[in-house]
C-alpha cells in the first residue's frame, strides 16, 4: 500500500507544479517577451510614458538611452524605464 501512496504523492506534486507554471511562470514570461518586443520597436517620434510618469515624444535613441521631449524640457531616460509606447502598455513587475 505504501507504494501506491507514494505514487499519489508524486502525482499531486506534479499537479501543483503544473498549476504554478500556468498561473505564474508562463504569464510572466509572456509579459516579458511583449515588453521586450515593444521596446525593440521603439522609434523616433513615438509617444512614450516612463515608469516615473513622464510623458513625451522620442527625440533620439542611443543604445539604452532615450532622449524624450516633454514639451518644455528634454529628458534622457533608460530604455528599461519605459512602460508605454503609444497606446501599448508593457505589463511588467519587479525584477522583469
MODA-V968747 format. One record per pair of residues at least 12 apart in sequence whose ideal C-beta (glycine too) atoms are under 10 Angstrom apart, sorted by the first residue. I is the first residue (numbers start at 0). GAP is how many residues later the second one is. D is the distance in Angstrom with one decimal. If there is no record, write none. Layout:
# MODA-V968747
i=I gap=GAP d=D
i=I gap=GAP d=D
This chain:
# MODA-V968747
i=26 gap=64 d=9.2
i=27 gap=63 d=9.5
i=27 gap=64 d=8.9
i=27 gap=65 d=7.0
i=27 gap=67 d=9.5
i=27 gap=68 d=7.0
i=28 gap=67 d=9.5
i=29 gap=61 d=9.5
i=30 gap=59 d=7.5
i=30 gap=60 d=4.9
i=30 gap=61 d=6.2
i=30 gap=62 d=7.7
i=30 gap=65 d=7.0
i=31 gap=58 d=9.0
i=31 gap=59 d=9.5
i=31 gap=60 d=7.1
i=31 gap=61 d=9.3
i=31 gap=63 d=10.0
i=31 gap=64 d=5.3
i=33 gap=54 d=8.5
i=33 gap=55 d=9.3
i=33 gap=56 d=6.5
i=33 gap=57 d=7.4
i=33 gap=58 d=9.0
i=34 gap=45 d=9.1
i=34 gap=47 d=9.0
i=34 gap=48 d=8.5
i=34 gap=50 d=10.0
i=34 gap=53 d=9.7
i=34 gap=54 d=9.2
i=34 gap=55 d=3.6
i=34 gap=56 d=7.4
i=34 gap=57 d=5.3
i=34 gap=61 d=7.0
i=35 gap=54 d=8.6
i=35 gap=56 d=9.9
i=35 gap=60 d=9.7
i=36 gap=51 d=9.5
i=36 gap=53 d=9.1
i=37 gap=44 d=8.2
i=37 gap=45 d=9.4
i=37 gap=46 d=8.6
i=37 gap=47 d=5.4
i=37 gap=48 d=9.2
i=37 gap=50 d=5.6
i=37 gap=51 d=8.4
i=37 gap=52 d=5.2
i=38 gap=25 d=9.6
i=38 gap=27 d=9.3
i=38 gap=40 d=5.7
i=38 gap=41 d=7.7
i=38 gap=43 d=6.3
i=38 gap=46 d=7.6
i=38 gap=51 d=7.3
i=39 gap=39 d=9.5
i=40 gap=44 d=7.5
i=40 gap=45 d=10.0
i=40 gap=47 d=8.9
i=41 gap=16 d=6.5
i=41 gap=19 d=6.5
i=41 gap=24 d=7.2
i=41 gap=37 d=7.3
i=41 gap=40 d=7.1
i=41 gap=43 d=5.9
i=41 gap=44 d=9.9
i=42 gap=15 d=6.9
i=42 gap=18 d=7.4
i=42 gap=42 d=9.2
i=43 gap=13 d=8.3
i=43 gap=14 d=5.3
i=43 gap=15 d=6.8
i=43 gap=16 d=7.0
i=43 gap=17 d=6.7
i=43 gap=22 d=9.7
i=43 gap=23 d=9.5
i=44 gap=12 d=6.1
i=44 gap=13 d=6.3
i=44 gap=14 d=8.6
i=45 gap=12 d=4.9
i=45 gap=15 d=9.5
i=45 gap=20 d=9.5
i=45 gap=22 d=9.8
i=45 gap=36 d=9.4
i=45 gap=38 d=9.9
i=45 gap=39 d=5.3
i=45 gap=40 d=6.2
i=45 gap=42 d=9.8
i=46 gap=21 d=9.5
i=46 gap=37 d=8.4
i=46 gap=38 d=7.5
i=46 gap=39 d=5.8
i=46 gap=40 d=9.0
i=47 gap=18 d=7.4
i=47 gap=20 d=6.5
i=47 gap=29 d=8.5
i=47 gap=31 d=10.0
i=47 gap=33 d=9.6
i=47 gap=34 d=5.2
i=47 gap=35 d=8.3
i=47 gap=36 d=6.3
i=47 gap=37 d=5.4
i=47 gap=38 d=8.0
i=48 gap=19 d=9.6
i=48 gap=32 d=9.9
i=48 gap=33 d=7.4
i=48 gap=34 d=5.9
i=48 gap=35 d=4.1
i=48 gap=36 d=8.3
i=48 gap=37 d=9.7
i=48 gap=40 d=8.5
i=49 gap=16 d=8.9
i=49 gap=18 d=7.6
i=49 gap=20 d=9.7
i=49 gap=25 d=8.1
i=49 gap=27 d=5.3
i=49 gap=28 d=8.9
i=49 gap=30 d=10.0
i=49 gap=31 d=4.9
i=49 gap=32 d=5.8
i=49 gap=33 d=6.7
i=49 gap=34 d=8.5
i=50 gap=26 d=8.8
i=50 gap=27 d=9.6
i=50 gap=29 d=8.7
i=50 gap=30 d=4.8
i=50 gap=31 d=7.7
i=50 gap=32 d=5.2
i=50 gap=33 d=9.6
i=50 gap=39 d=9.9
i=50 gap=41 d=9.0
i=51 gap=23 d=9.3
i=51 gap=25 d=8.1
i=51 gap=29 d=7.0
i=51 gap=31 d=9.3
i=52 gap=30 d=9.3
i=53 gap=14 d=6.7
i=53 gap=16 d=5.9
i=53 gap=19 d=9.0
i=53 gap=21 d=5.9
i=53 gap=23 d=7.0
i=53 gap=27 d=8.9
i=53 gap=28 d=9.6
i=54 gap=13 d=8.6
i=54 gap=15 d=6.8
i=54 gap=16 d=8.8
i=54 gap=29 d=8.5
i=55 gap=12 d=4.1
i=55 gap=13 d=5.2
i=55 gap=14 d=3.8
i=55 gap=15 d=6.9
i=55 gap=17 d=8.4
i=55 gap=18 d=8.4
i=55 gap=19 d=7.0
i=55 gap=21 d=9.2
i=56 gap=12 d=5.2
i=56 gap=13 d=8.3
i=56 gap=14 d=9.1
i=57 gap=19 d=9.9
i=57 gap=24 d=9.0
i=57 gap=27 d=8.6
i=58 gap=15 d=6.7
i=58 gap=16 d=9.6
i=58 gap=17 d=9.6
i=59 gap=14 d=9.2
i=59 gap=16 d=8.7
i=60 gap=18 d=8.0
i=61 gap=14 d=9.0
i=61 gap=17 d=9.6
i=62 gap=15 d=9.9
i=62 gap=16 d=8.1
i=63 gap=13 d=9.6
i=63 gap=14 d=5.7
i=63 gap=15 d=4.7
i=63 gap=16 d=7.1
i=63 gap=17 d=9.9
i=64 gap=12 d=7.3
i=64 gap=13 d=6.4
i=64 gap=14 d=7.1
i=65 gap=12 d=7.6
i=65 gap=13 d=5.7
i=65 gap=14 d=10.0
i=65 gap=15 d=8.6
i=65 gap=16 d=6.8
i=67 gap=14 d=8.9
i=79 gap=12 d=9.1
i=79 gap=16 d=9.4
